[in-house]
Amino acid sequence: MAVHLRVDGHFVENAEWHASQERYRRFVEGMEREPAVLLELGVGWNTPGIVRFPFEALARATNTPLVRLNYDDARLPEGVPGVGLQGDIAELWPLIASAAGKGEQ
């Protein structure tokens, strides 16, 4: 058994990882044709280069809104379209779902 961390050039790049990477690539390419929203739930500062920074860059590059829910730090940098909602996701999510169901913006 080994800890699932980057210790060599392969990290977690097994067949499932490569299939997921392909699905993500197709999603990003599809953002040019179909409206999208990037939803980031509880991503903190432990490994920001894995999700947080790439989502910010993708939102900025494609002008796609990023909705960031985070207990400690939900701020979006200048130039990133979207909204940061700080608090407990268990409390925030019902408000978002309710607003989405009503077609509110």
C-alpha positions as CSV (number, residue, x, y, z in Angstrom):
1,M,0.0,0.0,0.0
2,A,1.2,3.5,-0.8
3,V,0.0,7.0,-0.1
4,H,-1.8,8.5,-3.1
5,L,0.5,11.4,-3.6
6,R,2.8,12.6,-6.4
7,V,6.0,10.7,-5.8
8,D,7.0,10.1,-9.4
9,G,6.0,11.3,-12.9
10,H,2.7,9.3,-12.9
11,F,0.9,10.5,-9.8
12,V,-2.6,8.9,-10.2
13,E,-2.5,8.7,-13.9
14,N,-4.1,5.3,-14.4
15,A,-6.7,4.4,-17.0
16,E,-9.5,6.0,-15.1
17,W,-7.6,9.2,-14.8
18,H,-6.9,9.4,-18.5
19,A,-10.6,8.7,-19.3
20,S,-11.5,11.6,-16.9
21,Q,-9.0,13.9,-18.5
22,E,-10.5,13.2,-21.9
23,R,-14.0,13.9,-20.6
24,Y,-12.8,17.2,-19.1
25,R,-11.1,18.2,-22.3
26,R,-14.3,17.6,-24.2
27,F,-16.2,19.6,-21.6
28,V,-13.8,22.6,-21.9
29,E,-14.0,22.5,-25.7
30,G,-17.8,22.4,-25.5
31,M,-17.9,25.5,-23.4
32,E,-17.4,27.5,-26.6
33,R,-20.7,26.1,-28.0
34,E,-22.9,25.6,-24.9
35,P,-23.4,27.8,-21.8
36,A,-21.7,26.5,-18.7
37,V,-21.1,27.3,-15.1
38,L,-18.1,26.2,-13.1
39,L,-19.2,25.0,-9.7
40,E,-16.5,24.8,-7.0
41,L,-17.5,23.2,-3.7
42,G,-15.2,23.4,-0.7
43,V,-11.8,23.7,-2.5
44,G,-9.4,25.4,-0.2
45,W,-5.7,26.2,-0.2
46,N,-4.2,22.8,0.4
47,T,-3.5,22.2,-3.3
48,P,-4.9,25.2,-5.1
49,G,-3.0,24.3,-8.3
50,I,-5.3,21.2,-8.8
51,V,-8.7,22.9,-8.9
52,R,-8.8,26.5,-7.6
53,F,-6.3,28.2,-9.9
54,P,-7.2,26.2,-13.0
55,F,-10.9,27.0,-12.5
56,E,-10.1,30.7,-12.1
57,A,-8.0,30.7,-15.3
58,L,-10.7,28.8,-17.2
59,A,-13.4,31.1,-16.0
60,R,-11.3,34.2,-17.0
61,A,-10.3,32.7,-20.4
62,T,-13.8,31.6,-21.4
63,N,-15.8,34.3,-19.6
64,T,-17.7,31.4,-17.9
65,P,-19.1,32.2,-14.4
66,L,-17.4,30.5,-11.5
67,V,-19.6,29.8,-8.4
68,R,-17.3,29.2,-5.5
69,L,-18.7,27.9,-2.2
70,N,-16.2,27.8,0.6
71,Y,-16.3,27.8,4.3
72,D,-13.1,29.9,4.9
73,D,-12.3,31.8,1.7
74,A,-14.7,32.1,-1.2
75,R,-13.2,35.3,-2.8
76,L,-12.7,35.5,-6.5
77,P,-9.8,37.4,-7.9
78,E,-10.3,40.5,-9.9
79,G,-11.3,39.6,-13.5
80,V,-12.8,36.2,-12.7
81,P,-16.5,36.3,-13.6
82,G,-18.8,34.7,-11.0
83,V,-19.6,34.8,-7.3
84,G,-18.0,33.6,-4.2
85,L,-20.3,32.4,-1.4
86,Q,-18.6,32.0,2.0
87,G,-20.1,29.7,4.6
88,D,-21.3,26.2,5.3
89,I,-22.2,24.4,2.1
90,A,-25.0,22.6,4.0
91,E,-26.6,25.9,4.6
92,L,-25.8,27.6,1.3
93,W,-26.8,24.8,-1.0
94,P,-30.5,24.8,-0.2
95,L,-30.6,28.6,-0.9
96,I,-28.9,28.1,-4.3
97,A,-31.1,25.2,-5.3
98,S,-34.2,27.1,-4.3
99,A,-33.1,30.2,-6.3
100,A,-32.2,28.0,-9.3
101,G,-35.6,26.3,-9.2
102,K,-37.3,29.7,-9.4
103,G,-35.1,30.9,-12.2
104,E,-33.6,33.6,-10.1
105,Q,-30.3,35.1,-11.0
